[in-house]
Amino acid sequence: MPDVLIALGGNLGDVRDTFDRAIAALCADGLVRLIARSSDYSTPPWGVADQPAFVNRCIHARTELQPADLLHRFQDIEHQFGRDRWSERRWGPRTLDIDLIAYGDLTMDTPTLTLPHPRMFERAFVLLPLAEIVPDWTVAGVRIADAAARIDGAGIEKLPPR
C-alpha cells in the first residue's frame, strides 16, 4: 500500500472541525489509513490577501486507491463540506481544500494531477506541517526537513491542540 502525503487548508467556518470530519470521511471505508497528522497552523492568505487567515494541516496516510481515484475522493469530500470549485475565486476563501502532495515516490504529470505537487517547495504552509510528521521523507531528492529549514515561514503559527 503506497504512503501518501496530503495537505488540508481552509479559512471559512470551523476549519479545525472540518479537517477532523474530512479526515474521518477520507478514512471511513479503510481504503485510506491515517498514519500521522500534523498540528494545525495559522497561515496568512496566499495568492489573494483580502481574506481571513487560513488553517493548514498535513497528514501521512496509506492507501489502496490509485492517485486519480484518491483525487476524486478529495473532490467529493471538499464538495460535501461546501466547496464549489467552479464558482470560487482562485486562491480565495474556502471551507476545505485537500491536495495530494506526494504518492510514494511516483512522478506523474497529467491534465488533472501532477505528482509530486508542483508547488510544494514554495509553500511553507505545506512544508512546516510535513516537517513535523515526516521530516526524513524525500521528495524529488530533497528531505522535507531540509526544504522546511530553507523556506520563509514568517507569519505561520503553530496552533495549540484543542
N, C-alpha and C positions, 0 to 999 in steps of 0.2 A: 504494500500500500504506500503510495507516494506521500511524502511530507510536503505540506504547503504552508506558505506564509500569506496571511490575509490582513488587510488594513480596513478599519472601520472609522468613519467620520460622520459628523452631523453637527448642526447648530440650531435646530428647531425642536422645541418640546423638551421632554426629559430624556436627553440623549443617552445618559448612562443606563437608564432603564431600558431604552430602546435597544442598546447594544446587548444587554443581558437577554432580552427576549429574542432578538435576532439570532444570537449565537445558539440559543435553545432551539429555535426553529431550524437553523442550519444543521444541527446535530440530531434532530429528533428521530430520524429513521436509522441511525447508525452508519450511514454511508460516509459521514464526516465525523471524525472523532477529535474532540478538543484535547490537545496535549498541554498547552500553556497559554496563558493570557497575560498581556502586559497590564501595567497600571493605566489609568486614564490620564490624558494630558490635555490641558487647555492650550489652545493654539490660536494665534492671531489668524484672521482670514487670509487666504492665499488666493491670488488672482483677482478677486473683487473685494476691495477694502471696506465698503459701506454695508457691513452686515455684522451680526453677532459673532463672537469668538466661537471657534469650533472645539469640539471634544474629539480626541482621537484615541484609538486603542488598536493594538495588533494582537493577532492570535497565531499560534502554531498549531496545526491540525494534521491529521492523516485522513486520506480519502480513498474511496473506491471509485469515485467519479472521475471521468475524463475532464480535461480542462474546459472544454466547451460546455459540458453538462454542469460543471461547477459554476461557470459564469451565468448560465441560465438560472440556476438556483439562486445565486446572488440577486439577480434582477427581479425574480419573483418575490424574494423576501423584501427587497427595497420597496417594491410596489405595495406589498402588504402593510408596510409601515408608512405609506403615504407619499412615496416618491413618484413623481411623474416626470421621467427623463425628457419627454417630448415637449413639455411646456416650461421647463425651468431654464433659468439663465445659467450659462456655463460658468462654473466655479462659484455659483451663487448659493444662497441659503438652501438647506435641505434637511430632511428628517434623518436620512440614513444614506450613506454611500459605502459600498463594500467593494474593495478592489483585491484582485488576486495579484499578489506581489511576486511570488515565485511558486513553481510547481516542481518540486525536486530540483534537478539540475537541467530541466527541459528548457530549450530555447526554441521559440516559435514566433512567427510574425504573420498573422492573418488579418483580413479586414476587420475582424471583431475582437481579436485578442493578441497581444504581444507579451511574450514572457522571456526573461523576467520583465517586470513592469518598467517601461522605458524611462520613467522619470523618478524612480525610487531614490536614486543617489542625489537628487536635487531637493528632496523633501525631508527636512528634519522631523516633521510630524509623523513620518513613517520610520525613519532610521532610529530615532531615540527610543520609541517603544520596542522596536525589534531588538535593539542592542540589550535591552533589559531581559529579554526572554531567549534569544538565540545569538549571543554575541559572536560565537565562533562559526556560524553558518557563513558559507562563502557563496557569493553571487557574482558571476562574471569575473571570477578571480579575486574578488575583494571581500575581506571579512567585514561583516556587519559592524562589529565594534570599531574597526578602523575607519570605516566610512562615517559612522556616527561621531567619532572623535574629530573628524575634519570639517564637519558641517556647522554652520552658524545656527545655534538653537535659541537665539535671542527671542524673548517673548514667550517661549514654550515653558509651561509649568506643569510639573507632575502633581496631579490632584490627590488629596488624601483618600484612603479607602472609605467606602460608605458602609 
